[in-house]
Amino acid sequence: MIGVIADDLTGAAELGGIGLRYGLRAEVVLEGKCDRETDLLCVDTDSRSCKANEAARRAAAAARKLRKAGAVWIYKKVDSVLRGNVLAEVSAIREALGLHSALLVPANPRFGRVIRHGRYFVKGKPIHQTDFARDPEHPRRSPNVLKMLGVTKALEVSVTRLAEYRPTSGIVLGEVSSSADVQRWASQRSEDMLLAGGAEFFEAVLKATKPLVRKRSSRNAPSADVYRSGARELFICGSTSDYTERFITEARRSGSPVFSVIETSTKPFALTPAMLKSVADKALLAFESHLRVILAVGRPLIESPSVARKLSEHLVKIAVDVIERAGPGHVYAEGGATAAELVRRLGWRRMKVLRELAPGVTTLSLPERNTPLLTIKPGSYPGWPK
């Protein structure tokens, strides 16, 4: 079994989707025991927004749990633009597993995310000149990778080009300009090294280690009617990215009903249970004449982390009400925090990975039933596939 430790649900699901692509049976676990019968087990520690010491504790506990369950190797999934408690979690896992060093390769060149000369670029622009500068919880104010990581003198972190790399102790962050660089970094793996980074690095490591690829078992596949046309679809858009805005604009043009939390009240903390129920009632009414309904946070962009979290909570409360009363066959959730809050409010603790629609876009279901399906996508990734 291969183990993955992610700090949010979308990251765990994304790597589960990659494993599925390579023929591995994959599951995502939020709580509970690790299943030895699974080829790839992705644990969501829900620690991106925690204090550093709590994030480290959760990450180390997940590492020990996976090791006890028999994981032959463990990968630490981090946010590709280094949001969250990256160093605290990598250090805690390395210590828990008794490993000598850690190799961190977070960049995803396929999405134009690269690191050169200690600076982070997104599609050619320094990251602080992109949408990531407006992230409400982890704004990227500088392209300097060490500043993004919050490096202090007490931490052993070196940013290194592949040509200059030499095995060492501590944490090495590998610079990446292309997908070929990612593959070359994967070949540097050693038995006493923790591998950490983004989705593209994980896939490169899978290729480099040549895991056993099995034929997918039919008993793990969803029944034929799961993807039937005519099922109700509920989209929950917790992101305020440009990708999300374009999706919502196009949905309105095509006639899909869209309900925004911000349009309900300009004061997020003033939203009452009655107001939330009113939005849910409107969505339910819309389902009588439409197969697709969209719930969104809305614009403008929110800079306050506390207000952003409150809006996300309101959005998920509305969504859960709609799901419980309308019974949609397929739920689509955009944004890591939104997807995690939704799953926890629904009481889902363990999910099968059913399919990968596109990089980072993964469909999950409960082990004991096929509906509703849940497809999730990171808010910073390109829009929903057609």
Steps between C-alpha positions, in 0.01 A plus 500: 500500500610855424409771750431867430463775760326815377403812693167537319236288330561614143868409528421155635242439226730631227770246582237229532394583146858471376532161668179385336644602163787260566269213592518535879192460716483826690311631801487832682475491880412787731465297818522138608728204437718444196394210276784262415307378194528836323785562253509875563370660817480880508452651846361853534629658822294818443795698635564779251329760719626364834770644720839359403538279808155346455564444129827327586327279756232392253752432225721289726199303628394426141852381416506262795153369410599432140825336602313276745255405224789380286567787259818416310569867441328825591469819298427841650269698270546875535324789333673580172534868598611413854195614695454358847748355751729339245827490693342413835321200348792378289734520800253321728445214253872461437563476872208261560630264230863533607617617159828678434382763252204635304478594134230762434392562138177704512491658153256380230645601160192362322304787651780748434616495862881496518782600733814665363785666690306478824194677354153363425332571165148423376470503121799730473390748767649528850241343728433821695369655175232231451168403665699331777585844640131535591461165675301589818691263729842452340569803278822472300674834559840406361637263235791408730451131582664518842273789597199307373602212725559727799852366545680582824863446593404198708375310194729315263369583152701542185364600159700306244527456125520142379851548360624614842320240710702282738345258753478670837301508822215739564252624240594566138255693281562413137473772237296405195468662157338213309327164535831339402655658812228343711579158356872546567433598861293182542805295406686642802285304745675298770372271775578743785330798330149638542351604168272803510349735248225553248294268283741498207790387719285220646419373152868516406588293807236241409658470157850478642414230753292299247233382747298191419221607266196282537189463293224691674256271671141520378377479858662840566336663199176697537183353359405600146214727605718718724599728211157496340380815330205674658636493855494825696835677527590744778810715457649661813754768408696605806782662303517862385759435230471631146437142386195482726372839390519395134319173576218682680469761225470229235250308714276804526520553124392140440203539736623311806372651826777650715454602864771706670553537875637852464197607298285383793671738741792743474577422865602131521473486879145635483363201310236334716382136486179625340697675225705187434183291482354752256791446261465121535127527429570697181751236388247224567240686297750541217551123488137461398581644158879455472734201536795720599505756783803699613575637846788747525678724747489781243706813456666732598820330613521461877831595661413425863568132592228500767238640261606254228462207742160624613379532142622147426312370805181673385539360149546144629203527738280595206647219289443233765138612536452474123672161479290354781172627353562482124708182486722595202674212329826690459656776712791708369704696756764756406756620753685288754355658813147485360529134399643402839232686694230340284630146549530543875150643535366209297680262735716340230819356651623261233454512122589293196669669207286421196652699215723788399322741266803725453817575699380592849133430421403178676173315559443328835225296660423335831614134512152370576304694238545662160292816542536781544828518315737777605739657251745752641746745347758737653386858461834611353494241222358569152125484453277193499559267203220496243 
